[in-house]
Amino acid sequence: MKKVLVTGAAGCVGMQVIKYLLSEGKYEITALDLRNKKTLKKLKRYRGRINIIYGDVLDPVLMEALVRDHDVIIHLASVMPPLGELSKNASEIVEYKGTENIIKAINYYNDKCFLIYASTTSLYDSSLSGEVNEKIKEDELTNFAYNKYQTENLIKKKLKNYTIFRLPLVLNNIAHEPFMYNIKKNLMVEVTTDEDAAYAFVKAINHQKELNKKIFNVGMGQEGRLIYNDVLKNIFKYYGLSLRYILYRLFLDKNYLSPVLLDSDKLDDLIHYRTDSLYNYYRRLERKGKKRIFQRILAKPLLVFKNK
């Protein structure tokens, strides 16, 4: 039975990864995340079914102990925007230094361990489209994207068993996880859902040979290519207006990119991870938003007028 370590396990993708790993019924799973009220509540449901460790990827002793005992690491721990943009030090420390601890532990104690790293499609220069072979312009990257790119380079330089998945805008459970509202409304984007993103990480475990030392874009493909404002309208329709949306639109730069991915079919052709759809996502969102009557009423003007 393969042993799989999931960092950032209480995040939106991490929770789905655990669900899919358990459904496979053939992995010993360890979930790692920081200890706080949110992670305690979210991981509580898995007590007795997986190993739950509350700790930090910045703790080298902890990472040595965990890495030496696992066959695969799904590395999701990150400081996501907007915090990842506003706090340069936090993003750099968690993203780069945390991954460096994992890499050192792999090279010292378990060089056969396979690392699956979650990066971002916001690396791409163009707001219209992007692909893996595109030349990355480091001087034009946002803080979050820059630290992801530096971490990618560290992995490529130091490890012999890895794959890197670049994630676009992830449509997630807004009730439990912040949504990425800092995108210009008129941009064409490609999205994925938390379920498909998670399934890609899980499916990768059994395709290490084909994926090794390669980078892939994880997207929904043609169905997931749409104007960002259309995503927002459906969120307002089914879930309603949120304070977070107002704060993001008023005070944050709209600098997050999730461009159309010209090569996002390549990964699905290899591992067949696409099982979700926009329709299914919006139905899940609708169920979560049924009791948010007041918030949906407040959002109605935004469904009529297309804001800039």
N, C-alpha and C positions, 0 to 999 in steps of 0.2 A: 504494500500500500504506500503510494507516494505521500510525502509530507509537504504540505503547502503552507507557506507563511504569507499572510495578507497584511501589508502595512496600510495605515489609513483606513482600517476596516469598517469604521462607523460612518464613513462618508456615503454619499448616494450610490456611487458605483461599488464601493466596498461591500455594502450590505447586500447588493444584488449578486456580487461575486460569491459571497458566502452561501447565499440561497442556491445558486447553481452548483457550487462544489458539493453541497450536501445532497442535491438531487441526483448527482452522479453516483453517490454511494461508494466511492472507491478512494477517497482521500482522507488523510488525517489533517485537520485544518487548525491552524493557529491564527487568531486574529489579534493584531497589535494596534493600539491607539492610545491617545492620551486619556488620562482618567479625569472625567468631569461629569456633571449631571447628565449631559446630553449623551455621551458615549455609554455611560452606565445604563441609561434607559434603553438605548437602541440595541445594545448587545445582550441585555438581560435575557431576551427570548431564546438565546442560543446556549445558555448555560447547560452544561452536561452533554452537549452535542459537539462542541468544539472546545479547543483550548483558548481561553481569553487572557491576554496579557495586557495590562495597562502600563505603558511605558513610552519611551521616546526614542526615535531613530537616532537622536543625537547622543544617546548613551552608548559608547563603544563597547562596554563590557556586556551590556544586554544584547546588543546586536551580534557580538561574537557567539554568545551562548545560543541564540536563536538560529543564526545562519548555519552553524556547524551541524545542526540537527534537521535541516530541511532540504528537500530536493528541488523545490521551486519557490521563488519569491515573486509575488505579484505586488509591485511597489507602487502604491497609490498615494502615500503620505505626501502632502503638499500644502503650501499656503496659497490658496486660490484667490483670484481677484474678487473684490477690490482690495482686500488686505495685501495680496501679493504685489499689487502695484504701489500701494501707499507706504508699505514698510519694506524698503529695499533690504535691510539687514535680516528681517525675519524670513523673507523669501529666499535669500541667498543661503542663510544658515540651514534652514530645513531642507531646501531642495538639493543644494550642492553638498553641504557637509554631512547631512543625513545619508545621502546616497554614497558618499565617500566611505562612511563607516561600514555600510553594507558591502561595498566592493572590497575593502581591506579584509573584512571577515571572510568573504568568499575566497579570496586569493590565499589567505593564510590557512584556513581550516577546511574548505569545502569547494575546491575548484571545479567540481562537476555540477555545482548548483546552477540552475538556470534562472536568470533574472528577466522578468517582464516589466518594463518600465513605462509608466503613463506620462507621455509628453503632451504637446499641444499643437494644433494646427494654426494657432495665432503667430507662429514663427514666419509664416509666408508673407512676403513683401506686398503682394497684391491683395486688395480687398475683394477682388472679383473671383480669383481662382488660385489654386495651389496644387503642387504635387511634390512627392518626396525628393525627386532629383533637382528641384529648384534650388538655386544658389541662395543661401540665407544671408541677408544684409544685417550684420550684427549691430551696426551703428544706428539702425532704424527700429530696432526691437524695443518693445516696452520692457519694463523691469521684470515682469513675470515671464515673458517669453525669453528674455535674455538668459535668465537663470535656468530655464528648462533646456535651452540650447547648450549652455556650458555643461550642464549635467549629462546631456546626450553625448557630448564629446568626451567627457571623462569615462563614461561607460564604454564607448567604442575603443578608447585607448587602453583601458585597464582590464577588460574582461574578454573571455573567449566564448562564453555561453550566455547569450542575451538576445532579446528582441525589444524593439521600441515601438510602441503604439502612440501615434499622435491623435489626440481626441479633439473633436470640434465642440461646438456648443452642445452640451448634454441636456436633453429634456428630462427633468427629474421630478421627484415628488416634492412639490413646492411647500407642502405642509411641514416637511421635516428638514429640508435643505434649502439654502439660499439659491435663488435663480440668477443667471447672468443677464442683468438688465442693461449693462453698460456697452451696448452695441448700437450703432446708428440705425435708425428705423428703416431707411430706404435701401439698405445693403442686401444683396442676394447672399444667402448663407447656405451651408450644408450642415445638417444637424444629425445627431444620433440620439437614441434614448439610453437611459441608465441601464435598461435591461439588455439591449444589444451590445453596449460597450462592455458590460460585465461578462456577457457570454463570450465575447471575443477573447477576453483574458483567460477564461476557463478553457475554451477550445484550444487555445495556444499551447496548453500543457502537453497535449498529445501530438503536437506538430512541431516539436522543437527543431528537428532536422531541417525542415523546409523554411522555418522562420529565423534560424540562427544567424546572428550578425546582420540582420536586416531591419529596416524601418518601414512601417506601414501606416497609412492613414485609415482611421476607423470612422466611416461615415455611413449614412443610410442609403447613399446612392441617389438615383433620380427622384425617388419619392421624397427624399429629405432636402431637396433644393427648392428654396422658396424665399420670398422677401421677409426679412426679420419682422416687419410690422404685422405680417399675417400670423406669425407665431404669437405676438403680443395680443392680437385681437382674440385669438382663441383662448389664451390664458385669461383675459378679462371676461370673456363670455362664460367660461366654465368654472373659473376659480374666483374671479372678481379682482378688484383693486387692492393693492397692498401698500403699506407704509414704506416698505423697502423699495418698491418701484418708484414712488415719489422721491425718496431720498436719492436714489441712483440717478434719476433723470435730472434732478435739480443740481446736484453737487459733484457728480463724477464725470470725468472725461469719457466720452463714448469711444474708447480706444481698443476694445476687445474685438478681434477678428475671428470669424469662423467661415472662411471662404469656401466656395464650391471646390470640391476635391476631384481633380481630373483623373485620379488613379485609385479612388476609394473602392472600386470593384475588385482590385487585385487580392486584397486580404480575404474578402468573402469567397472568391473563387478557390482559395486555398483551404479555408477552414469552415466555411458556410456558417457564419455566426448570425446572419440577419434573420431574425424570427419575429421581430416586433414591427409595428407600423405607427404612423401618425394617428390613424383612427383609434387604435388601441390606447395610445398614450392619452389622447384627449378624453376618451371614455373613463380612464382611470382618474384623470384630473376632474372630470365632472362629478364622479362619486365623492371625491375629497371635498369638492366645493359646494355640495348640496346644502349644507347648513350655513353657508356664508351668503345669506340672502342680501344683507345690507351692503356687503362689499361688491356684490354683483350689480346691485342697483347703482352704486357710485360709479361703476365702470362703464355703464351704458353710453355716456357721451363719448367715450373713447372708442366705442365700436362704430360710431357714426362719423366722427371726424378723424382724419388721418393726420396725426401730429408730426411735426418735423423733429 
